Amino acid sequence: MKITKISVFRVELPLHEGSYKWSGGNAVSVFDSTVVAVETDAGITGYGEICPLGSAYLAAYANGARTGIAELAPGLLGADPTALGNLNRLMDQLMRAHPYVKSAIDMACWDILGKVTGQPVVNLLGGRNGQDFALYRAISQDSPANMAERVAVYRAEGYTKFQLKVGGDPDTDIDRIHAVAAKLNRGDVLIADANTGWRQHEAVRVAHAVRNVDVYIEQPCLSYEECLAVRRHTDRPFVLDEVIDDLGAVLRGAADQAMDVINLKISKVGGLTKARQIRDLCVSLGIAMTIEDTWGGDIVTAAIAHLAHSTAPEFLFTATDFNSYVTVSIAEGAPQRKHGRLAASTAPGLGITPRADVLGHPLFSIGTGA
């Protein structure tokens, strides 16, 4: 089987709640998502999606994804999309770094592999664990009172895990954590996610001020070294996210006992192939994971579901369902949240069919018939 054509689509994904706010005064109201269609000489087409969280979160942005795919695509024509190891080596040879550019292509090729073998991707990634798995809900940055009020709203939707967006003024963040914690029920989980927003001294202050709160501290500072210093000043469970971008980062963190949980984002590491490698390493090392992506719609949510559902439950800290945050559906068959839980599709591949009327015409196509 050979890749014959790669097409790229752009779609806007507005948020139900109007905007999403996190550290540094950053906010997004409409997400700019890129959908990739990989066609083959066997008549099978796979689909992937990449949606950076704006341009101020990671070293990634939507136009960069599309420009990078245009650069990569000619070199991938004729490659076997089902030989995923070879395909990833080829992408790395053609383009150094820029993992987010490669993610949607890799995702689409997993979709193809599932369709060729007649199996859902969850089976190919290791096998389904149970009927479904628990999700978390991000609470967009706001006043302490308003953030606390969101807990009841999200609990009514079935969520019991809440990721609180902090990383602003330390005193306000301390109030945010205490206010939200006061609304939790027994068994609820609270994560205070600073998204790199604190200076080291601020993070130490916050960690000390919430030392009696049952809360996870996530990615308090920009650098690994700063996060490690904060980790050594607190006994609160610790999550690393933005600095965990490859196998080496996981190994370093494990050696330093720098975290209890990692946040594994599919596009941050280059796609499902490399995300699975990191997932399996974490299982071997005994490190729990939140499995998600930078953002996205139905296709990204489907990919998250397959990776999360194939992860041993004792190592799956939580996951997310981005398609429930946005107002536009880009594919039929995508998993839908039920009572705060999600399940991977049982259909072959990712189990999704893009909505042609929503995607419209491709921005560009490279390959046969383009």
Secondary structure, 3 states (H helix, E strand, C coil): CCEEEEEEEEEEEEECCCCEECHHHCEECEEEEEEEEEEECCCCEEEEEECCCCCCCCCCCHHHHHHHHHHHHHHHCCCCCCCHHHHHHHHHHHCCCCHHHHHHHHHHHHHHHHHHHCCEHHHHCCCCCCCCEEEEEEECCCCHHHHHHHHHHHHHCCCCEEEEECCCCHHHHHHHHHHHHCCCCCCCEEEEECCCCCCHHHHHHHHHHCCCCCCEEECCCCCHHHHHHHHCCCCCCEEECCCCCCHHHHHHHHHHCCCCEEEEEHHHHCCHHHHHHHHHHHHHHCCEEEEECCCCCHHHHHHHHHHHHCCCHHHEEEECCHHHCECCCCEECCCCCECCEECCCCCCECCCEECHHHHCCCCEEEECCC
